[in-house]
Amino acid sequence: MRLKIASLKMPSPVSGKRHTFRPHGRFVRSTLQSFSKALPVAAVALAATALTACVDMQTADPFDSGTSLSSGRRAVGLGTKMGGDGASLGGLVIADEPTAALIARGILEKGGSAADAATALYFGLSVTMPAAAGLGGGGMCITRNAKDEAETIEFLPRGDELTGTVAIPANVRGFALVHAKMGRLSWGENLTTAETIASTGQRISRATARHLQPHTATIAKDAALKSLFLRADGSPLTEQDRVVQPDLAHTLGRLRTKGPIALYGRQGAVDFSAATEAMGHGLPAQSIRQFRGQALPVQFVDVGNNFRVALPAQTTPSGAFAAKLLETLKSLPAGNNTAAAQTLAASEGLQTSDATAHDSTGFLVVDAYGQAVACAVGMNGPFGSGRTVPGYGFTLAAASGTSGHFMTPMFTENIYSKQVFFAGVGVGGPAGTAAILDAERIRAVQPETPLKQAISLSHGADDGARVSAASCPGGFPRAIASCDFAADPAGDGLVVQAQGRR
């Protein structure tokens, strides 16, 4: 299989204006959309079968042969551009950690939907990125179904009023709701691989190693975390070290076979409450049972030329902050506007000097059915409370924190045709929210700029922000060959294409 290496062209200075008459700009794109409704669905499907991924990598990569770690299939890399060497597009995954991304790809290639793959990806992250994606945390998703209907799925960690210091685990409930709305495979199928790697062990990726390294002090304070993630000399595990997590595997096994009731059902809640009592926090069983995620409308913000940005619901912390920031950015050039985001956060009482306090992770999944899921999850700080629940293998999120204000899944669509031109997620404090919004703005006014470069321009390399995104200057799914996909160059994430079924 031949990989087509995209050339990297340095963009010209990016202004904050939307270029109405740019050949590939939004004005021309919105005009073209008047024809999209006339395209037969069969034609779109036929076009999709001619697509493949072409890897655009900054440096030598272990995947540059075009094969995955184990399956022998191709199309992985830091940035991917859709081409046409005859492969069928079965979907795409962009995530901050490669092992979890490959788990999601496997689900797509089994015929799973974006919701199935997102669910499997999350539970993979609960094993591979526990400081941000532990079962005790929570998050935010925007889902988009094949009918172009979008929803906010909110499941941020919330504390119980009686305990105050730790939050009720929210991620399981959240992804159960995502799966219930758009899943095609069984719940258990989506958890199997995560359980397996927790049980039999995994050689940790570079992304996981970098994820653990800054949090050595937090890990050292908890006996269970210390036994898993620190060596005998007190140093953190490094790339290719092997870790087995039997307690987490047991919890995932129970969730796989029994579903969410293993944690939130009558007996499950009583058992979990007792375990939290043993660690000195004592979450009430009734509060655990009553916890639910919420399906809410997205909020649309008009950005001109018949385009609008979909953000989390206005009633959510991240939706409220992102909408205010987007309004601020309209008067600024597209680029690195981290300072403006931090100023706004400070005015809202959300700023903190600790860059890791917003530790979170995000991912985007697109499937062959025209559906997409963009999510961000976090723990209100690295490892949340820093205390592992005995016998369960995960830490509880802190009851309060600001990470939920800066989880920013979003997409941009044409108001009339509903074609999607940009989708993604930004995490990592105010800088993460600014970065995803500015990456979109850069691509809107300068679509010839590679998406990977647009992301690099949108934030600093060391500010903690991470962006996963897809940009389609010709619109999705009408002109899917125009799409460009990228994980944040500042991290060690992965873009991976699933092979479609023939």
C-alpha positions in Angstrom: 0.0 0.0 0.0 1.4 3.4 -1.0 1.3 6.2 1.5 0.9 9.7 0.1 2.8 12.1 2.2 1.1 15.5 2.2 3.5 18.5 1.9 3.6 21.0 4.7 3.1 24.6 3.5 3.7 27.4 6.0 0.5 29.5 6.0 0.5 33.2 5.4 -0.5 35.3 8.4 -4.1 34.5 9.4 -6.5 37.3 9.9 -9.6 37.2 12.0 -11.9 38.0 9.1 -13.8 35.4 7.2 -12.9 35.8 3.5 -16.2 35.9 1.7 -14.9 35.4 -1.8 -12.0 32.9 -1.0 -12.3 30.1 -3.5 -12.6 27.5 -0.7 -14.0 29.8 1.9 -17.3 29.6 3.7 -19.2 31.8 1.3 -18.4 29.6 -1.7 -19.0 26.5 0.4 -22.4 27.6 1.5 -23.3 28.4 -2.1 -22.3 24.9 -3.1 -24.5 23.4 -0.4 -27.6 24.3 -2.3 -26.8 21.3 -4.6 -26.0 18.8 -1.8 -29.6 17.8 -1.1 -29.9 16.6 -4.7 -27.1 14.1 -4.4 -28.5 10.6 -4.2 -27.5 8.7 -1.1 -26.2 5.9 -3.3 -23.7 8.3 -5.0 -22.4 9.4 -1.6 -21.9 5.8 -0.6 -20.2 5.0 -3.9 -17.8 7.9 -3.4 -16.9 6.7 0.0 -15.8 3.3 -1.3 -13.0 5.0 -3.2 -11.4 6.6 -0.2 -8.3 5.8 1.8 -6.1 7.6 4.3 -2.8 9.2 3.4 -0.5 9.7 6.4 1.1 13.0 7.0 3.7 12.7 9.7 6.2 15.2 11.0 8.8 12.6 12.0 9.6 9.0 11.6 6.8 6.9 13.2 6.5 3.2 14.1 3.4 3.1 11.9 5.0 4.6 8.8 4.8 1.3 7.1 1.1 1.8 7.1 0.3 -1.0 9.4 -1.2 -1.1 12.9 0.4 -2.6 16.0 -1.3 -5.9 15.6 -4.0 -6.1 12.9 -1.8 -5.5 9.9 -4.3 -2.9 8.6 -3.1 0.5 7.4 -3.9 4.1 7.9 -2.6 5.4 11.2 -0.7 8.6 11.9 -0.7 12.0 13.6 -2.5 13.6 10.7 -4.5 12.0 8.0 -5.8 13.3 4.7 -8.5 11.5 2.7 -7.2 10.2 -0.7 -8.4 7.6 -3.1 -6.5 4.3 -3.6 -9.6 2.1 -3.5 -10.1 1.5 0.2 -13.6 1.7 1.7 -14.1 4.3 4.5 -15.5 2.6 7.6 -14.9 5.6 9.9 -12.2 7.5 11.7 -10.9 7.9 15.2 -8.8 10.7 16.7 -7.7 10.3 20.3 -4.9 11.4 22.7 -3.8 7.8 23.3 -3.1 5.3 20.6 -4.2 2.0 22.3 -7.6 3.4 23.0 -7.9 4.7 19.4 -7.1 1.2 18.0 -9.8 -0.3 20.3 -12.3 2.1 18.8 -11.2 1.3 15.2 -11.8 -2.4 16.0 -15.4 -1.6 17.0 -16.0 0.4 13.8 -14.7 -2.5 11.7 -17.1 -4.9 13.4 -20.0 -2.7 12.1 -20.3 -0.6 15.2 -21.5 3.0 15.2 -19.7 6.1 16.3 -21.4 5.7 19.7 -20.2 2.1 20.1 -16.6 3.2 19.1 -16.7 6.2 21.5 -17.9 4.0 24.3 -15.2 1.4 23.7 -12.6 4.2 23.3 -13.6 5.7 26.6 -13.3 2.4 28.5 -10.0 1.9 26.9 -8.9 5.3 28.2 -10.0 4.3 31.7 -7.2 1.8 31.5 -4.5 3.7 29.6 -5.1 7.3 30.8 -6.4 6.9 34.4 -5.4 10.3 35.6 -7.9 12.0 33.2 -10.3 9.2 32.2 -10.8 7.1 35.3 -14.2 5.5 35.9 -14.6 7.9 38.8 -14.7 11.0 36.6 -17.2 12.5 34.2 -17.4 14.5 31.0 -19.3 16.0 28.1 -20.1 14.8 24.6 -21.8 16.2 21.5 -23.4 13.5 19.4 -24.7 13.8 15.8 -26.9 11.1 14.3 -27.4 10.2 10.7 -30.4 12.5 10.6 -28.2 15.5 11.3 -29.7 15.8 14.8 -27.2 16.9 17.5 -27.4 16.6 21.3 -25.3 17.5 24.3 -24.7 14.6 26.6 -23.7 16.0 30.0 -22.3 13.8 32.7 -19.9 16.0 34.7 -18.8 14.6 38.1 -20.9 16.0 40.8 -20.3 15.7 44.5 -22.9 14.5 47.1 -24.0 17.3 49.5 -23.3 15.0 52.5 -19.7 14.1 51.6 -18.4 17.2 49.8 -14.9 16.2 48.8 -15.4 13.4 46.2 -17.8 13.1 43.3 -20.2 10.3 42.3 -18.7 8.4 39.3 -20.3 9.7 36.2 -18.5 8.3 33.1 -20.3 4.9 33.1 -23.7 6.6 33.2 -22.6 9.1 30.5 -21.4 6.5 28.0 -24.4 4.2 28.7 -26.6 7.1 27.6 -24.5 7.7 24.5 -24.7 4.0 23.7 -28.4 3.8 24.4 -29.1 6.6 21.9 -26.9 5.6 19.0 -25.3 2.2 19.6 -25.6 -0.8 17.3 -23.5 -3.4 19.0 -24.2 -4.8 22.5 -22.9 -2.9 25.5 -20.7 -5.9 26.5 -19.0 -6.0 23.1 -17.8 -2.4 23.6 -16.2 -3.2 27.0 -14.4 -6.5 26.2 -11.1 -5.2 24.9 -10.7 -2.7 27.8 -11.3 -5.4 30.3 -8.8 -7.7 28.5 -5.9 -5.2 28.5 -6.5 -4.4 32.2 -6.5 -8.0 33.1 -3.7 -9.4 30.9 -1.6 -6.3 31.0 -0.4 -3.8 28.4 2.9 -2.3 27.4 2.2 1.4 28.0 2.3 3.8 25.1 4.4 7.0 24.9 1.2 8.9 25.5 0.4 7.0 28.7 4.0 7.4 30.0 3.8 11.2 29.4 0.4 11.2 31.0 1.7 9.7 34.2 5.0 11.5 34.5 3.9 14.9 35.8 1.8 13.2 38.5 4.4 11.2 40.4 3.8 13.0 43.7 0.0 12.3 43.5 0.6 8.6 42.6 3.0 8.2 45.5 0.4 9.3 48.0 -1.9 6.4 47.3 -0.8 2.8 47.9 -2.8 1.3 45.1 -1.7 3.9 42.5 1.9 3.5 43.7 1.9 -0.2 43.2 0.6 0.1 39.7 2.4 3.1 38.2 5.7 3.6 40.1 8.8 1.5 40.0 10.6 0.3 43.2 12.8 3.4 43.1 9.8 5.7 43.0 10.1 6.8 39.4 7.1 6.5 37.1 6.7 3.8 34.5 8.1 4.6 31.1 7.1 3.7 27.5 6.9 -0.1 27.0 6.8 -0.9 30.7 4.0 -3.4 31.4 1.2 -2.8 33.8 -1.6 -5.1 34.9 -4.7 -3.7 36.7 -6.6 -6.7 38.2 -9.1 -4.7 40.3 -10.0 -2.4 37.4 -10.3 -5.5 35.2 -12.7 -7.0 37.7 -14.8 -3.8 37.7 -14.9 -3.7 33.9 -15.9 -7.3 33.8 -18.8 -6.7 36.1 -19.9 -3.7 34.0 -19.5 -5.7 30.8 -21.7 -8.6 32.0 -24.3 -6.7 34.1 -24.3 -3.2 32.6 -24.3 0.0 34.6 -26.4 -1.6 37.3 -23.2 -3.2 38.5 -22.4 0.2 39.9 -25.7 2.0 40.1 -28.2 -0.7 40.7 -29.6 -1.4 44.1 -27.0 -3.9 45.3 -24.2 -2.4 43.2 -24.7 1.0 44.8 -24.8 -0.5 48.3 -21.5 -2.3 47.6 -19.8 0.7 46.1 -21.0 2.9 49.0 -19.5 0.5 51.5 -16.2 0.6 49.6 -16.1 4.4 49.7 -17.0 4.3 53.4 -13.9 2.1 53.9 -11.7 4.7 52.3 -13.2 7.5 54.5 -15.5 9.2 52.0 -18.8 7.3 52.2 -20.9 8.2 49.1 -24.5 7.4 50.0 -26.0 4.5 48.1 -29.1 6.5 47.3 -27.1 9.3 45.7 -25.2 6.7 43.6 -28.4 5.1 42.4 -30.0 8.4 41.5 -27.1 9.8 39.4 -28.0 10.3 35.7 -26.4 11.9 32.7 -28.5 14.5 30.8 -29.4 14.7 27.1 -29.6 18.5 26.3 -29.9 20.6 23.2 -26.7 21.9 21.7 -26.4 25.7 21.4 -25.8 27.2 18.0 -23.8 30.3 17.5 -24.0 32.1 14.1 -20.5 32.7 12.7 -21.6 34.3 9.4 -22.0 33.3 5.7 -24.8 30.8 6.6 -22.6 28.8 9.0 -23.0 28.1 12.7 -21.0 26.5 15.4 -22.6 23.9 17.7 -21.4 24.0 21.3 -22.4 22.2 24.5 -25.7 23.4 25.9 -25.7 26.9 27.3 -26.7 25.5 30.7 -23.5 23.5 31.0 -20.3 25.1 32.4 -18.3 24.4 29.2 -21.1 25.6 26.9 -21.4 28.9 28.8 -17.7 29.6 28.8 -17.1 28.6 25.1 -20.0 30.8 23.9 -18.6 33.8 25.8 -15.1 33.1 24.5 -16.3 32.7 20.9 -17.9 36.1 21.1 -14.6 37.6 22.3 -12.6 35.9 19.6 -14.8 37.4 16.9 -12.9 40.7 17.4 -9.4 39.0 17.4 -7.3 37.5 14.6 -7.5 33.7 14.4 -4.4 32.2 16.0 -3.0 31.7 19.5 -5.5 33.5 21.7 -4.7 31.7 25.0 -4.2 35.0 26.8 -7.7 36.1 25.9 -9.1 32.8 27.1 -7.2 33.0 30.4 -8.3 36.6 30.9 -12.0 35.6 30.4 -11.5 32.6 32.8 -10.0 34.8 35.5 -13.0 37.2 35.2 -15.3 34.2 35.7 -13.3 33.1 38.8 -12.1 30.0 36.9 -8.4 30.6 36.5 -5.8 28.6 38.3 -2.0 28.7 38.4 -1.8 24.9 38.3 -1.7 23.8 34.7 -2.5 20.2 35.6 -5.7 21.2 37.4 -7.6 21.0 34.1 -6.1 17.5 33.3 -8.6 16.0 30.8 -8.6 14.2 27.5 -10.8 14.3 24.4 -11.6 12.3 21.3 -13.6 12.3 18.1 -15.2 9.4 16.2 -16.9 9.4 12.8 -18.6 6.3 11.5 -19.7 5.0 8.1 -23.3 5.8 8.8 -22.8 9.5 8.9 -22.8 9.8 12.7 -20.2 11.5 14.9 -19.4 11.7 18.6 -17.0 14.2 20.1 -16.3 13.8 23.8 -14.1 15.1 26.7 -13.6 13.5 30.1 -11.8 14.5 33.2 -11.4 14.1 37.0 -11.4 17.7 38.3 -7.6 17.4 38.5 -5.1 14.5 37.9 -6.5 11.3 39.4 -9.3 13.4 40.9 -9.3 12.9 44.7 -6.1 10.8 44.4 -7.7 8.0 46.4 -8.4 4.6 44.9 -11.7 2.8 45.9 -10.7 -0.5 47.5 -11.4 -3.5 45.2 -12.6 -1.3 42.3 -9.3 -0.1 40.8 -10.1 3.5 40.1 -10.0 6.8 41.9 -12.9 9.1 42.6 -13.0 12.5 40.9 -12.8 15.5 43.2 -16.2 17.0 44.0 -15.2 20.4 42.8 -12.9 21.7 40.1 -12.8 23.7 36.9 -12.0 21.1 34.3 -15.7 20.8 33.4 -15.7 24.4 32.3 -13.1 23.7 29.6 -14.3 20.5 28.0 -15.3 21.7 24.5 -16.6 19.3 21.9 -18.0 21.3 18.9 -18.8 21.2 15.2 -19.5 23.7 12.4 -22.3 23.2 9.9 -24.0 25.0 7.1 -27.3 26.3 8.5 -29.4 25.1 5.5 -27.7 22.0 4.1 -26.6 20.7 7.6 -23.3 19.6 5.9 -20.5 19.5 8.5 -17.3 21.5 7.8 -15.4 21.1 11.1 -15.7 18.8 14.1 -13.5 18.3 17.1 -12.8 18.7 20.8 -10.5 20.9 22.8 -9.4 20.2 26.4 -6.8 21.5 28.8 -8.1 24.6 30.5 -9.0 27.9 28.9 -6.2 27.3 26.3 -7.9 24.2 25.1 -11.2 25.9 24.5 -9.5 28.8 22.7 -7.4 26.3 20.6 -10.4 24.3 19.2 -12.3 27.5 18.4 -9.2 29.1 16.7 -8.2 25.9 14.8 -11.7 26.1 13.3 -11.4 29.8 12.5 -7.9 29.3 10.9 -9.3 26.6 8.6 -12.4 28.7 7.8 -10.4 31.6 6.4 -7.4 29.6 5.1 -8.6 26.1 4.1 -5.3 25.3 2.3 -3.5 25.3 5.7 -3.1 21.7 6.8 -5.2 21.0 9.9 -2.2 19.8 11.9 -0.6 23.2 11.3 -3.8 25.1 12.2 -3.8 23.3 15.5 -0.2 24.1 16.1 -1.0 27.8 15.4 -3.9 27.8 17.8 -2.0 27.2 21.0 1.5 26.9 22.6 3.3 23.6 22.8 3.5 23.7 26.6 0.2 25.2 27.6 -1.5 21.9 28.3 -4.1 22.3 25.6 -5.0 19.4 23.3 -7.1 19.4 20.2 -8.5 16.5 18.1 -10.3 17.6 15.0 -11.6 16.9 11.5 -11.9 19.7 8.9 -13.8 19.2 5.6 -13.6 22.3 3.3 -16.0 20.7 0.8 -18.4 19.5 3.5 -19.1 16.1 5.0 -20.4 13.7 3.8 -20.9 15.3 0.3 -17.1 15.9 -0.2 -15.5 13.6 2.2 -12.4 13.4 0.0 -11.6 17.0 1.1 -11.4 16.1 4.8 -8.3 16.5 6.9 -8.0 14.8 10.3 -5.4 15.5 13.0 -4.4 14.8 16.5 -2.6 17.6 18.4 1.0 17.7 17.3 1.9 18.8 20.9 0.8 15.3 22.2 1.2 11.7 21.2 -2.3 11.0 20.0 -3.3 9.1 16.9 -5.6 9.4 13.9 -6.7 6.0 12.6 -9.0 5.0 9.8 -11.3 2.0 9.9 -11.8 -0.2 6.8 -15.3 -0.3 5.6 -17.2 -3.5 5.0 -17.6 -4.5 1.4 
